[in-house]
Amino acid sequence: MRTGRRAQSREYTRFVMAPDQAELPRSVRKGPLITLTCECGEKRELHYGEQWTCEGCGRRFDTNKIPLDEYASIRRTQLRYRLFPLITGLVLLAAMIVFFIEGRTFAAVVAIPFLLASWSLFGRPFYRSRYRRALSERVPSWDIKAD
């Protein structure tokens, strides 16, 4: 069972979701969290389509006011940058299996870890900086007014 303030907020917002939440594409429903800050200082992280009533002042916020196409573009960027490392890992796994089948065990044991170490030292930091730059260019700041 979840405990803590963040878990309680998740349980609370689960019951206050907009009725058309099921109509949203899965990529949007599972997208990045949206941070809402009330004028009284309360903060909450919500998924697209969720509603929140501030415990401090009673203001009600609805994330459906965010344009769906802008939010979906953020999610597309996320998915695009997650796909490359996944595909690369699958290709390396396939190469390792091929090396073992061909009897080149030494090549699999030496080359694959070398490639993984090279990726983690050089490729991943470069790739992450490109990912963060792409997100910073696409992430707008929305001003959601309370109902």
N, C-alpha and C positions, 0 to 999 in steps of 0.2 A: 504494500500500500504506500502511496506517495505521502510524503509529509513535507511540511515547510510552506512558506508563503507562496512561492512560485507554483507548487503543486496545487495549492488551494485555488489559485487564480485559474489554473487550467480546468479544474473541476467546475468552477463557477461559470467560466465562459463556454464550456461544453453545452450547457443548458440554455444559453442565451444566443445561440447561433441564429443567423438569419434563416428564414424558412427556405430560401432558394439556394442554400449551401450545397445541397446534393446536385444541383444543376451546374455548378462550377466545374470546369475541367480539373482532373486530378492533379495536373501539374500546378494549378493555381492553389488548390486546397492544401497541397503539401509544400507550398513555396516558402520563402524565407519569412521570418517573423517581422511584423511591423511594430515599431515601438511608438506607443502613444504617450504623450506627456500632458497631463491635465494642468490647467492654470493654477491649481492649488499645490502642484508639485508631485502628485502621485504619478507613477510610471507603470506601464503595463505592456507586455509583448503579446501580440495577438496574430493569428493567421488571418489571411484575407477572408472577408465575409463574417467575421466574428464581431459581436457587439460587446461593449463594456460600459458598465455604470460605475463611476468613480465612487469609492467608499468614503472619500473625504468630503466631497461637496455634492454628490448626487448627479453630476453631469453625465450624460449618456453619449457615447461615441459609437459610430458605425463605420467599419473599415470598407464597407461596400461603396462609400463615397469616393474611393480611390479609383481612377480610371483603370478598367480591367486590362486594356492593352498595354499600358505603361507597366503595370505590375507583372504581366505575363512576359514582357521583354526582359525584365530582371531575371525571372525564372529560366528563360531560354538561355541567357548568358551563363547562368550557373550550371545548367545541364551540359552545355557545350564544353565548358572547361572541366567538368567532371568526367566526361566521356573519354577524353584523350588518355589520361593515366590508366583508366580501366582497360581500354583496348590495348595499350602498350603492355600492361601486365599480362593480359591474355596471350598476346603474341610471344612474350618471353616464356610463359608457361608452355606454350606449344613448342617453342624452340627447344626447351629443356627436354620435353618428352621425346622429340625427334632425335636429339643427341643420345638419349638413353637407348632408344630403339636401335639406332645405328651402331651402338657399341662405343660411342665416344663419351664415355662416362667422365673422363678427365675434363673434356671441353665443357660439359654441363656443370661440373663442380667448380670450375675456375671461371669460365666466361660469364655465366649468368650472374654470379655474385659481383663480379667486376662491373658488369653493366648496371646492376642495381645500385652499387655504391657510387658509380659515376652519376647516375640519375639523381640520387639523393644529395650529392655534394654540389653538382653544377646545374642540372636540369630543373629540378624542383624549385629551387629559389627563384630562378628566372621565370619559370612558368607561373609561380604564385604571384610574382610582381605584375606580370601581364594580366592575370586574373583580377587582382585587386584594382589595377588601373582600368580595366574594362568595366568592372562594377561601379567604380567611382564616377565614370563618365555616364553611366546609365541610371544611377540611383538618384531620382529626384527627391525633393523634400515636399511632402504634401502638408497642407494646413487644413486639418479636418476640424470643422467647427462642431461643437456639442449641439445635440438636438434640443 
